[in-house]
Amino acid sequence: MSNRTLNLTDPLYDYVLAHSLREHPAQTALRDATRGHERATMQIAPEQGQFMAMLAKLTGARNTIEIGVFTGYSALSVALALPADGRILACDISDEYTRIGKPFWAQAGVADKIDLQLAPALATLDARLAAGEAGRYDFAFIDADKINYDGYYERCLRLVRPGGLIVIDNTLWSGRVAERADSDDTAALQALNLKLHHDERIDLSLLPLGDGLTLARRR
């Protein structure tokens, strides 16, 4: 029995995957294709992808946003959870990284659900707001450059509907958020975590999943 979150040993983590993880073959293949990448640690954990898919289903998400695609595992996970007419506005700046995921999106039959925009995400989001899309999205996932997290959050808060969910990755930052800031990235995450804690526009939960996952539900 414990009144705080367990520390996951390697055997316990393996147990979690063995008794919970349900991946589409394309998801497994994409993880394998990314494993040897020099920035492979940027990919979310598979249990996080499954959790996000569950959140998308629980919120009845149809129109979603992803900021930071990398090789596309998180987009694939959410796309598989969306209804046939569901769509992801996927924002990234790297054709090199995102092209790795495209064959696996096609393999899973969800390529048509993912609208990949290769441009600075702030510009893409501002364009959607200017086009009158405020309140039209159900779910958003932020996992990109940390310096701009606050800007992404503020725009997503306008783009998601009341009751919509914003999911923010890396909010524990390997534990560095609990220490004196050693970089601009750490300082940006510390500032955002503090802001979210006092933001009355949202309901909040910061979870020790992956590298820290924050759930912000727009009130």
C-alpha positions as CSV (number, residue, x, y, z in Angstrom):
1,M,0.0,0.0,0.0
2,S,1.2,3.5,-0.7
3,N,-0.2,7.0,-0.5
4,R,2.2,8.3,-3.2
5,T,3.1,7.3,-6.8
6,L,5.3,4.2,-7.1
7,N,8.8,4.5,-8.4
8,L,8.9,2.2,-11.5
9,T,11.7,-0.3,-11.5
10,D,12.6,-1.9,-14.8
11,P,10.8,-5.1,-14.0
12,L,7.7,-3.2,-12.9
13,Y,7.8,-1.0,-16.0
14,D,8.0,-4.2,-18.2
15,Y,5.0,-5.5,-16.3
16,V,3.0,-2.4,-17.0
17,L,3.7,-2.7,-20.8
18,A,3.1,-6.5,-20.8
19,H,-0.3,-6.1,-19.0
20,S,-1.6,-2.9,-20.6
21,L,0.0,-1.9,-23.9
22,R,-2.1,-2.5,-27.0
23,E,-0.3,-1.2,-30.1
24,H,-1.3,-1.2,-33.7
25,P,1.4,-3.0,-35.7
26,A,2.2,0.4,-37.3
27,Q,2.9,1.9,-33.9
28,T,5.3,-0.8,-33.0
29,A,7.0,-0.5,-36.3
30,L,7.4,3.3,-36.0
31,R,8.9,2.9,-32.6
32,D,11.4,0.5,-34.0
33,A,12.2,2.8,-36.9
34,T,12.8,5.7,-34.4
35,R,14.8,3.7,-31.9
36,G,18.2,4.2,-33.7
37,H,17.5,8.0,-34.3
38,E,20.0,10.3,-32.7
39,R,17.1,12.1,-31.0
40,A,15.1,9.0,-30.2
41,T,14.5,10.2,-26.6
42,M,12.2,12.9,-28.0
43,Q,9.6,10.2,-28.8
44,I,6.9,9.8,-26.2
45,A,6.7,6.5,-24.3
46,P,4.2,3.9,-25.7
47,E,2.2,3.9,-22.5
48,Q,1.9,7.7,-22.8
49,G,0.6,7.3,-26.4
50,Q,-2.0,4.8,-25.2
51,F,-3.0,7.1,-22.4
52,M,-3.4,10.1,-24.8
53,A,-5.5,7.9,-27.1
54,M,-7.7,7.1,-24.1
55,L,-8.1,10.8,-23.3
56,A,-9.0,11.6,-26.9
57,K,-11.8,9.0,-26.7
58,L,-13.0,10.1,-23.3
59,T,-13.3,13.7,-24.4
60,G,-15.1,12.6,-27.6
61,A,-12.4,14.4,-29.6
62,R,-12.9,15.0,-33.3
63,N,-10.7,18.0,-34.1
64,T,-7.3,18.0,-32.4
65,I,-4.0,19.9,-32.4
66,E,-0.5,18.6,-32.0
67,I,2.5,20.9,-31.6
68,G,5.7,19.1,-32.1
69,V,5.4,15.9,-34.2
70,F,9.0,14.5,-34.3
71,T,8.6,11.1,-36.1
72,G,4.9,11.0,-35.6
73,Y,4.2,8.4,-32.9
74,S,2.0,10.6,-30.8
75,A,0.1,11.8,-33.9
76,L,-0.4,8.2,-34.9
77,S,-1.6,7.2,-31.5
78,V,-4.2,9.9,-31.3
79,A,-5.3,9.5,-35.0
80,L,-6.1,5.9,-34.3
81,A,-8.4,6.9,-31.5
82,L,-10.3,9.5,-33.6
83,P,-13.5,8.8,-35.5
84,A,-13.4,8.4,-39.2
85,D,-14.0,12.1,-39.7
86,G,-11.5,13.2,-37.1
87,R,-8.6,15.4,-37.9
88,I,-5.2,16.4,-36.3
89,L,-3.7,19.8,-37.1
90,A,-0.1,18.7,-36.7
91,C,2.5,21.4,-36.4
92,D,6.2,20.9,-36.9
93,I,9.2,22.6,-38.7
94,S,11.1,19.5,-39.7
95,D,10.4,17.6,-42.9
96,E,13.4,15.4,-42.1
97,Y,11.8,14.0,-38.9
98,T,8.2,14.0,-39.9
99,R,8.7,12.1,-43.1
100,I,9.9,9.1,-41.1
101,G,6.4,8.7,-39.7
102,K,4.4,9.2,-42.9
103,P,4.6,5.6,-44.2
104,F,3.4,4.3,-40.8
105,W,0.5,6.7,-40.8
106,A,-0.4,5.3,-44.2
107,Q,0.1,1.7,-43.0
108,A,-2.4,2.4,-40.2
109,G,-4.9,4.0,-42.5
110,V,-4.9,7.3,-40.8
111,A,-2.7,9.5,-43.1
112,D,-5.8,11.4,-44.2
113,K,-6.6,12.4,-40.6
114,I,-3.3,14.2,-40.1
115,D,-2.9,17.7,-41.6
116,L,0.8,18.2,-41.3
117,Q,1.8,21.9,-41.4
118,L,5.5,22.5,-41.7
119,A,5.9,26.0,-40.4
120,P,6.5,27.7,-37.0
121,A,3.6,26.5,-34.8
122,L,2.8,30.0,-33.4
123,A,2.2,31.3,-37.0
124,T,0.0,28.2,-37.8
125,L,-2.0,28.7,-34.7
126,D,-2.4,32.4,-35.2
127,A,-3.6,31.8,-38.7
128,R,-6.3,29.4,-37.4
129,L,-7.4,31.9,-34.8
130,A,-7.5,34.6,-37.5
131,A,-9.6,32.2,-39.6
132,G,-12.3,32.1,-36.8
133,E,-11.4,28.7,-35.5
134,A,-11.5,29.6,-31.8
135,G,-13.3,27.0,-29.8
136,R,-13.5,24.5,-32.6
137,Y,-11.0,22.0,-31.3
138,D,-11.5,19.3,-28.6
139,F,-8.0,18.2,-27.7
140,A,-4.4,19.6,-28.0
141,F,-1.0,18.2,-27.3
142,I,2.0,20.4,-26.8
143,D,5.5,18.8,-27.1
144,A,7.8,21.2,-28.8
145,D,10.4,23.9,-27.9
146,K,10.0,24.7,-24.3
147,I,10.7,28.5,-24.6
148,N,7.4,28.9,-26.5
149,Y,5.3,26.6,-24.4
150,D,3.4,29.5,-22.8
151,G,2.6,30.9,-26.2
152,Y,1.4,27.6,-27.4
153,Y,-0.7,27.1,-24.3
154,E,-2.4,30.5,-24.6
155,R,-3.3,29.9,-28.2
156,C,-4.5,26.4,-27.6
157,L,-6.6,27.7,-24.7
158,R,-8.4,29.9,-27.2
159,L,-8.7,27.2,-29.9
160,V,-10.1,24.4,-27.7
161,R,-13.8,24.5,-26.7
162,P,-14.9,24.8,-23.1
163,G,-14.5,21.3,-21.7
164,G,-11.7,20.7,-24.2
165,L,-8.4,19.2,-23.0
166,I,-4.8,20.5,-23.4
167,V,-2.1,18.0,-22.7
168,I,1.4,19.3,-22.1
169,D,4.5,17.1,-22.2
170,N,7.9,17.3,-20.4
171,T,6.5,19.3,-17.4
172,L,8.7,17.5,-14.9
173,W,11.8,17.8,-17.2
174,S,13.7,14.9,-15.7
175,G,13.2,16.4,-12.3
176,R,15.0,19.6,-13.1
177,V,11.9,21.8,-12.6
178,A,12.3,21.1,-8.8
179,E,15.8,22.5,-8.8
180,R,17.4,25.9,-9.5
181,A,17.0,26.6,-13.2
182,D,20.0,25.5,-15.2
183,S,18.7,26.7,-18.6
184,D,16.1,28.8,-20.4
185,D,14.1,25.7,-21.1
186,T,14.0,24.7,-17.4
187,A,13.0,28.3,-16.4
188,A,10.3,28.4,-19.0
189,L,8.8,25.1,-17.7
190,Q,9.0,26.3,-14.1
191,A,7.2,29.5,-15.0
192,L,4.5,27.7,-16.9
193,N,3.9,25.1,-14.1
194,L,3.5,28.0,-11.6
195,K,1.2,29.8,-14.0
196,L,-1.0,26.8,-14.6
197,H,-1.3,26.1,-10.9
198,H,-3.0,29.5,-10.4
199,D,-4.8,29.7,-13.7
200,E,-8.6,29.8,-12.9
201,R,-9.4,29.3,-16.6
202,I,-8.6,25.6,-16.3
203,D,-8.9,22.4,-14.3
204,L,-5.5,21.0,-13.7
205,S,-3.6,17.8,-13.1
206,L,0.2,17.3,-13.3
207,L,1.0,13.6,-13.6
208,P,4.4,11.8,-13.2
209,L,3.9,10.0,-16.5
210,G,6.7,9.8,-18.9
211,D,8.7,13.1,-18.4
212,G,5.8,14.7,-16.7
213,L,2.4,15.2,-18.3
214,T,0.0,18.1,-17.5
215,L,-3.7,17.9,-18.2
216,A,-5.4,21.3,-18.5
217,R,-9.2,21.2,-19.1
218,R,-10.7,24.5,-20.3
219,R,-13.5,25.5,-18.0
